[in-house]
Amino acid sequence: MAAAHGRMSDSADGMGDVKDTEDADRHSGTSGPPAFRAAVEALRSSRLRPQVEVEPTPAPQRLAPYAYALEAVVVDGEQELADGRLVLLHDPAGHEAWQGTFRLVTLVRAELEAEMAADPLLPEVCWSWLTGALQARGLTYGEPSGTITRAGSHYFGGLAERPAASQIEIRASWTPREGLGGAPDTSAHLLAWCDLLAQVGGLPPAGPGDASVVTLPQRRGPQSR
């Protein structure tokens, strides 16, 4: 997998280039503490269901000393059903709000039928998709937090022919419990995240379902890629 690259500097002495390269390494999984490198390697070597296409993307550089990011899209043939981003953060000194040294942060989006977006229970159901995906994989985690946002778009003037669109957005973070060597089982967390993406996109579960997770039928016709 490709690594994230920092922006090059125009400084004459080249020191800016060195700093940018070091920052890129710290946020690409190619350097850092052994626990962080092991966590990143587990993400890179995970085997995922074929409908979820995952690739590395530049990680944020101000949220933690070390970070690694992935972006994904759920596809069905030539159609995109959902997309998202997963960021692994690591602070060897620990973080009070995380109650640990690692944190996973995610953004997941998909389009929905307008009637579904108006369902008052939709936020609770979407949150259950996340917690249910983690529980179905037998994962332990702490300090979960997040927001569920639903938005509608209506088009006018030159765009009036477009049908109204509704979108659900899940923003969440949680602390994965650390295992041997101080690294969490990031591969299992990635699989759970892909389960969430697939469920938001309307795909059936890859394995035995979790009865605690509610599946909503009918999603807006996906966009062509």
Secondary structure as UniProt FT lines:
FT   TURN            12..13
FT   HELIX           15..26
FT   TURN            27..29
FT   HELIX           34..44
FT   TURN            50..51
FT   STRAND          52..57
FT   STRAND          66..76
FT   TURN            77..78
FT   STRAND          79..95
FT   TURN            96..99
FT   STRAND          100..112
FT   HELIX           114..117
FT   TURN            120..121
FT   HELIX           122..136
FT   TURN            137..138
FT   STRAND          141..153
FT   HELIX           157..159
FT   TURN            160..161
FT   STRAND          165..176
FT   HELIX           180..182
FT   HELIX           186..200
FT   TURN            201..202
FT   TURN            211..212
FT   STRAND          223..224
//
